[in-house]
């Protein structure tokens, strides 16, 4: 089976999607599929000359093809993204026709707009649905028509199964529910807290962990992820407690640093973006890991399937998480400590419970690690490929 994964994102990059797409391609290839990742030629000075496979720690078992596209996102914003997607789509159509893949290839991606031009030749297409973006609702007729041309749709939680069926008109037999995943072996490292703290460096030096209780957050600092809620908790912390934010775009990190200086937030440490390969050590260095998703946003409340949650689980560290339907679809009270979303005081009180009840936290963390092994990339890839083979009647 020949499968082409389409994505208009930049590779490599610090965005979660880039790692996600490459892990998906790697997993499909390990299932015996002939995989190619088609991406646009885009400028990314921060990663100039960097090998995507090495940066994202991916086995080189598939091919990356870079196609022409008009990249004016940096100067034209959302309109630039539309130009990028449309121009990339045209390149995809031409290259697919040139390679004679429009009939014998399976096309796969997370954005149906990347595949829109292919509708002219009607290949077999599958879309992985991660969120109900505004444009789907603004252009509901076009979105329903576009999704109706897909052979199948993969959703990352059960709520989105109903969304895809009810709002986009896809029959349930063409929808596969498949949550996100984790490379469990990469996070089940044999490294105790002390050794992990000694192994970490950033800004050319090791952090001052001496005597600290480390409250850790990894990932982007977007509003729906609730990073600001965790930041708001800093005045309630004890002198030896510190919040470490590992991740975020440069602009978001600078905003948080400016806010930290303004509020004299000595308990907040902005680490910034780090290579994903360092994250297992950061998790092992923590006393507690926090997932503070906000209940004010549908993407967090209903649609999310957080990769960081699976990574926290695999690391076997105590987890404090927002009590939201999307999170409860993956874990329950036997695996994590829940707090009231968007409530810094509830967050700090729950962190204290997790720290004080060591036996309870160890029991929850151990069960969470076992549960994480049900969500590996290998299992995820097999389920999706089996679905595609069944729906498309290909080997």
Secondary structure, DSSP 8 states (H G I E B T S, - for coil): -EEEEEE-S-SS-SSHHHHHHHHHHHHHHHTT-EEEEEEE----GGGTT--HHHHTT--S-SEEEEE-----HHHHHHHHHHHHHHHHHHHHHHHHHHTT-TTTEEEEES-GGGGGGGGGTT-EEEEEE----HHHHHTHHHHHHHHHT-SEEEESSHHHHHHHHHHH---GGGEEE----B-HHHHS----HHHHHHH--BTTB----TT-EEEEEES---GGGTHHHHHTTGGGS-TTEEEEEE---HHHHHHHHHHHHHTT-TTEEEEE---GGGHHHHHHH-SEEEE---TTSHIIIII---HHHHHHHHHT--EEEE--HHHHTT--TTT-EEE-TT-HHHHHHHHHHHHH-HHHHHHHHHHHHHHHTTSBHHHHHHHHHHHHHHHHT--
